[in-house]
Each structure stands twice: as structure tokens, then as C-alpha cells.
Amino acid sequence: MKIRIQVLFNATHTNTLQHPPIVSLGDGVPQSARCLTYELFDYLRRAGVSDNEIDEAVREIEQVGQTVLESAAITEADLKRILEPPDDLGKVLIAEARQGKLS
């Protein structure tokens, strides 16, 4: 499955991982993700995307503001989860952080 991630740079091109990204699932319409970019990458890592793929995607986001991940580890269910209402995803991320599951 393919996911395109885009982040709008701020004036100094810093803290791009702190911004909410725009996400396109497969060849779908771009939508605002319900989390910050670093949370999205943490979620994808837990979904099974390799560290090398994540690291390369992070570099691309920081350098050019966009990346495309295409990984067999990403399922459509994983991707749709990214676009769920913010309260729901936030609760999951907070619960996992408290359990020490987030890196």
C-alpha cells in the first residue's frame, strides 16, 4: 500500500515533524491527518514499516516536505486509522505511551 505524506514548511524550515501532515492513501484525495507527523511515523513503525523506510521518509520530509512510503507492511486498515477523529487516535497514542510502547 502507498501513502504520500506532505508537510507545509514554516518560515525557517524547522520542526516539520511537529506539524500535522497532509496524507493521501493509495491514489486517493489528500486529507489532513489527525495527528502530528512524528506521531504518524511512530504509528507506521508499530504497524510494521521498517526503521530504514521510516528513517528515509523522515529525511525526505525534513529536506523537501514530502515523501511517499510504499510498504507491504502497510494495510488499508492501518492507513484509514491515521485519518480517524483526533480524539480517538490521541487516546490510543496516550495509552500506548503510558504502557511504554512508544519509542
Sequence and secondary structure as in RCSB ss.txt:
>XXXX:A:sequence
MKIRIQVLFNATHTNTLQHPPIVSLGDGVPQSARCLTYELFDYLRRAGVSDNEIDEAVREIEQVGQTVLESAAIT
EADLKRILEPPDDLGKVLIAEARQGKLS
>XXXX:A:secstr
 EEEEE    TT   GGGS  EEEETT   EE SS HHHHHHHHHHTT  HHHHHHHHHHHHHHSEEEEE TT  
HHHHHHHTS HHHHHHHHHHHHHTT   
